Amino acid sequence: MNSPVDPALLQVVQQKVKSLQDDVKNMSVELKEEKVKVQQELQKITVTLEEMEQRVQRLENKVDDFQGTVTRQDN
């Protein structure tokens, strides 16, 4: 599949972001303001990665549909 984004790589990035989110949750109370800012940014990244994953899936579905159409026309 010629996806613009490697699904396996996307999954690794999502796992690393989740791990980072867990680490930030455990930050000390003295750093509360920074912790909140980092959590907000990580949430934005998570949403963006989820949207990217959905776009990749839609693209792969379109390519599969297109390939099926081309195959039927060749027969």
C-alpha angles and dihedrals in degrees: 000000000000098000116162087230125046106236092212091052091048090053092050091051091049090051092049092049090050090051091050090049090053091049092050091051088061095052117125122270092245089069095050097128093049090043092055092049093050091047091052092051092046090051090053090051091049092052091047092050091049090051090048091051090052091049091050090051092049090048092050090049091051091049090049090049091048092049090050091051092049091048092051091049091051091056 
